[in-house]
Amino acid sequence: MSGQFGKEEIVHIHLLLFQIKKFFESLGIENEYFRAYETLKISPVQIFRQKMEHREAIMKLCYGIMKALGREEELDKICYMIRGLMRDMEEIRENT
């Protein structure tokens, strides 16, 4: 197994994180990441959308959940690490 998620798994993760977002919203917790997610105009049930679109939605949801949990310091570190990993993955794809 390659360690990468297929589209079905990505959509499933999107759905789970979306449900967590809805829970926070039901408690009156909102933030700029949840609003940024809404501007993407994508939902987990839109399985016809591109895998990359679902990944972007997942990132916004993760950031929003971290902020809602009061983990902003870790969020900055994680964002930095994720961007580096994504750059590395793109370089590997380009060189193979």
PEFENWO-V600616 format. One record per residue. N is the residue number from 1. RES is the residue in one small letter. PSI is psi in degrees with one decimal (* if undefined). NEAR is the number of other ideal C-beta (glycine too) atoms within 8 Angstrom. Layout:
n=N res=RES psi=PSI near=NEAR
n=N res=RES psi=PSI near=NEAR
//
This chain:
n=1 res=m psi=140.0 near=2
n=2 res=s psi=-15.7 near=3
n=3 res=g psi=-5.7 near=3
n=4 res=q psi=147.5 near=4
n=5 res=f psi=142.9 near=6
n=6 res=g psi=173.9 near=6
n=7 res=k psi=-38.9 near=9
n=8 res=e psi=-42.9 near=6
n=9 res=e psi=-40.2 near=8
n=10 res=i psi=-45.1 near=13
n=11 res=v psi=-38.7 near=11
n=12 res=h psi=-44.1 near=8
n=13 res=i psi=-42.8 near=10
n=14 res=h psi=-46.1 near=13
n=15 res=l psi=-44.8 near=10
n=16 res=l psi=-45.9 near=8
n=17 res=l psi=-35.8 near=12
n=18 res=f psi=-41.2 near=11
n=19 res=q psi=-37.8 near=8
n=20 res=i psi=-42.3 near=10
n=21 res=k psi=-46.1 near=13
n=22 res=k psi=-37.9 near=8
n=23 res=f psi=-48.4 near=8
n=24 res=f psi=-41.4 near=13
n=25 res=e psi=-34.6 near=10
n=26 res=s psi=-21.2 near=6
n=27 res=l psi=1.5 near=6
n=28 res=g psi=16.2 near=5
n=29 res=i psi=118.8 near=7
n=30 res=e psi=160.1 near=7
n=31 res=n psi=176.4 near=9
n=32 res=e psi=-27.2 near=6
n=33 res=y psi=-39.5 near=11
n=34 res=f psi=-38.9 near=15
n=35 res=r psi=-39.0 near=9
n=36 res=a psi=-37.1 near=10
n=37 res=y psi=-45.5 near=12
n=38 res=e psi=-34.3 near=7
n=39 res=t psi=-16.9 near=6
n=40 res=l psi=-20.6 near=10
n=41 res=k psi=46.9 near=4
n=42 res=i psi=145.5 near=9
n=43 res=s psi=161.1 near=5
n=44 res=p psi=-23.0 near=9
n=45 res=v psi=-7.9 near=5
n=46 res=q psi=72.0 near=7
n=47 res=i psi=-14.4 near=6
n=48 res=f psi=-13.0 near=3
n=49 res=r psi=159.1 near=7
n=50 res=q psi=148.0 near=5
n=51 res=k psi=-39.6 near=7
n=52 res=m psi=-34.7 near=6
n=53 res=e psi=-41.1 near=10
n=54 res=h psi=-37.6 near=15
n=55 res=r psi=-43.4 near=9
n=56 res=e psi=-41.8 near=10
n=57 res=a psi=-41.7 near=13
n=58 res=i psi=-42.9 near=12
n=59 res=m psi=-45.1 near=9
n=60 res=k psi=-42.5 near=13
n=61 res=l psi=-42.1 near=16
n=62 res=c psi=-45.5 near=10
n=63 res=y psi=-44.0 near=11
n=64 res=g psi=-39.9 near=15
n=65 res=i psi=-43.1 near=12
n=66 res=m psi=-43.9 near=12
n=67 res=k psi=-41.5 near=13
n=68 res=a psi=-29.2 near=10
n=69 res=l psi=-1.5 near=6
n=70 res=g psi=29.1 near=5
n=71 res=r psi=46.4 near=8
n=72 res=e psi=-36.3 near=8
n=73 res=e psi=-47.6 near=6
n=74 res=e psi=-33.3 near=8
n=75 res=l psi=-45.4 near=11
n=76 res=d psi=-42.4 near=8
n=77 res=k psi=-43.5 near=8
n=78 res=i psi=-42.6 near=10
n=79 res=c psi=-44.4 near=9
n=80 res=y psi=-45.4 near=8
n=81 res=m psi=-42.1 near=8
n=82 res=i psi=-42.8 near=9
n=83 res=r psi=-41.1 near=8
n=84 res=g psi=-42.3 near=8
n=85 res=l psi=-41.1 near=8
n=86 res=m psi=-40.2 near=8
n=87 res=r psi=-44.9 near=8
n=88 res=d psi=-42.9 near=8
n=89 res=m psi=-40.6 near=8
n=90 res=e psi=-41.3 near=8
n=91 res=e psi=-41.4 near=8
n=92 res=i psi=-44.6 near=8
n=93 res=r psi=-42.0 near=7
n=94 res=e psi=-30.3 near=6
n=95 res=n psi=-0.3 near=5
n=96 res=t psi=* near=4
//
